Amino acid sequence: MPKRTDLAAATGTDVVLRMKGVRKSFRRGLPPRRREIRVLKGADLEIRRAELVGLVGENGSGKSTLMQIVVGMLSRDAGEVSLRGRIGYCPQTPMVWEKLTVAEHFALFARAYGLEPTDARQAEGTLLDELQFERYRDVRVEELSGGTRQKLNLALALMHRPDLLLLDEPYAGFDWETYMRFWEMSERLRLEGMGILIVSHLLAERERLDRIYNLFDGRTEVKE
Amino acid sequence: MSGAVEVGGAFLREQLRSPLNVALLFAIPVFFVLIFAGVLGEFAAALGGDLAEQAATSISAGWAAAFLCGALGFFQLHSSREADRRLAGAGLGAWRVAGARMGSALALGAVASLIAYLTLLLRSGIEHPPHAAVAILFFTAIYIGIGALCGALVRGSLEGSLLVVLVFSLDVFSGPAMTSGGGLADVTPTRDAANLLIAAGSGKGSPAGEWFGAAAVGVGALVVALLAFWTVARSRR
């Protein structure tokens, strides 16, 4: 399998993510009913700094698989993935610990991202305020509503100011006000230079996006 | 290193915040030592073994620690595998996450062992208390490894926990003094640890071979557990 490369060294361009010819199959079941499901058959994707890009496709088309390959949670069978800078990843289902509080999650991810204590506190305060869930700071995840869990899920992806932000159905469970705030925040982050990929089976805010990829039959095509 | 300690502390708090977990941490050793020991002696007689009452009481403390640690090892790995992997991918790294999980499992295992040991001490008294304590710790280490390995191999919570129970049941009912010997009895993971615990309960010493054997299996199981935690948290890049 080809190695990932650092795009900064490889190309010297503004590209923060480039995927080329990515293939992925899953094997399911036991013999004699074992079968191979080919999900990605050569997907290509490119995101530059300060771009807000959408990836759409039907349920089960492989959007989340593609994203998990980018962040390294899944291996790929073939193809190239090149990345530049730090990644922030907001998974479709919040990947959090039920018995830990919101503040404890921020502390764990601050440690993982290698943030200085002052930077971590500032990032936590800003995100709690911006996504308006400060009053839940000391509440355990198991006691949060679905929408507030999703806010935490998103905040954890953002707290280290990544160069590339990968959002998998990020606004599921958001109320209208939070949904609109999410888009305003995404546009602001784009203006600050962040490359953002938003995966969804339904993108209503098409006019806000620089480009939309459609994932169909395991391949991506730019949607006009 | 300090990262793994901090994260391990968070993982430990996560486990201890479940009131049922804490209650079972106390209830299971008490149940095993006070009630299960008698049943174990009857089973041994039915299976052709010669497990005496004192030996059955001693070994039940080991089984209590084993049962708890098998479940703890499995659920340490199973309950939060996606979140652990996300944390590792965010920059903490799979080895630190694995180390943190290991630390949390060992801390809980030590508590389970201590409660099992104290219950045994209060129930019957032990001729060789230090020997018994070490033997119970071997049970703990071995079953942290078995639980974590099952968690790494099996994704379903029901299937995985049943697999742990199956291994535990085979281990218990094929162990020393439970059968007339041969077959599974010669290859059970806790054979040497069980012999040490039975001997400690009745005031006998144990040959060096059994100490080395139990230590080797215990350390090997902890290595397996660490690798299982790492396997789940590692990047697939």
HADDOCK unambig.tbl for C-alpha pairs under 7 A between the chains (distance, minus, plus):
assign (segid A and resid 72 and name CA) (segid B and resid 235 and name CA) 5.18 0.50 0.50
assign (segid A and resid 72 and name CA) (segid B and resid 236 and name CA) 4.92 0.50 0.50
assign (segid A and resid 72 and name CA) (segid B and resid 237 and name CA) 4.72 0.50 0.50
assign (segid A and resid 73 and name CA) (segid B and resid 235 and name CA) 5.77 0.50 0.50
assign (segid A and resid 73 and name CA) (segid B and resid 236 and name CA) 5.46 0.50 0.50
assign (segid A and resid 74 and name CA) (segid B and resid 236 and name CA) 5.12 0.50 0.50
assign (segid A and resid 75 and name CA) (segid B and resid 236 and name CA) 4.64 0.50 0.50
assign (segid A and resid 75 and name CA) (segid B and resid 237 and name CA) 5.57 0.50 0.50
assign (segid A and resid 95 and name CA) (segid B and resid 82 and name CA) 5.83 0.50 0.50
assign (segid A and resid 95 and name CA) (segid B and resid 83 and name CA) 4.47 0.50 0.50
assign (segid A and resid 96 and name CA) (segid B and resid 83 and name CA) 5.08 0.50 0.50
assign (segid A and resid 97 and name CA) (segid B and resid 80 and name CA) 6.52 0.50 0.50
assign (segid A and resid 97 and name CA) (segid B and resid 83 and name CA) 6.66 0.50 0.50
assign (segid A and resid 99 and name CA) (segid B and resid 14 and name CA) 5.09 0.50 0.50
assign (segid A and resid 99 and name CA) (segid B and resid 17 and name CA) 6.50 0.50 0.50
assign (segid A and resid 100 and name CA) (segid B and resid 14 and name CA) 5.93 0.50 0.50
assign (segid A and resid 108 and name CA) (segid B and resid 7 and name CA) 6.56 0.50 0.50
assign (segid A and resid 109 and name CA) (segid B and resid 87 and name CA) 6.70 0.50 0.50
assign (segid A and resid 111 and name CA) (segid B and resid 3 and name CA) 6.75 0.50 0.50
assign (segid A and resid 112 and name CA) (segid B and resid 87 and name CA) 6.51 0.50 0.50
assign (segid A and resid 112 and name CA) (segid B and resid 90 and name CA) 5.75 0.50 0.50
assign (segid A and resid 112 and name CA) (segid B and resid 91 and name CA) 4.76 0.50 0.50
assign (segid A and resid 112 and name CA) (segid B and resid 92 and name CA) 4.23 0.50 0.50
assign (segid A and resid 113 and name CA) (segid B and resid 90 and name CA) 6.10 0.50 0.50
assign (segid A and resid 113 and name CA) (segid B and resid 91 and name CA) 5.42 0.50 0.50
